[in-house]
Amino acid sequence: MLLDIVSVLGGIGLAVVAFIVVIAVCVLILRLLAVILPSYEEATSPVETSDERVAGEPATAEPLSAAPQAEDAPEA
């Protein structure tokens, strides 16, 4: 009878220790991933653009654009 109570208490204690170990391992893995991977704010921050002229760069009358202008398109 006493052996049964000790076994039950030992099993509960083992389950509690295993639960704490699993939580600690998860926290450790998440901390390592946080160190390795870039933060979300840095990865999604837009490139800062400024309308001001950069020193040493000539001033242009028209803004630079990645899309071709309609007047630059070839005529058919």
Secondary structure as UniProt FT lines:
FT   HELIX           2..36
FT   HELIX           40..44
FT   TURN            55..56
FT   HELIX           70..72
//
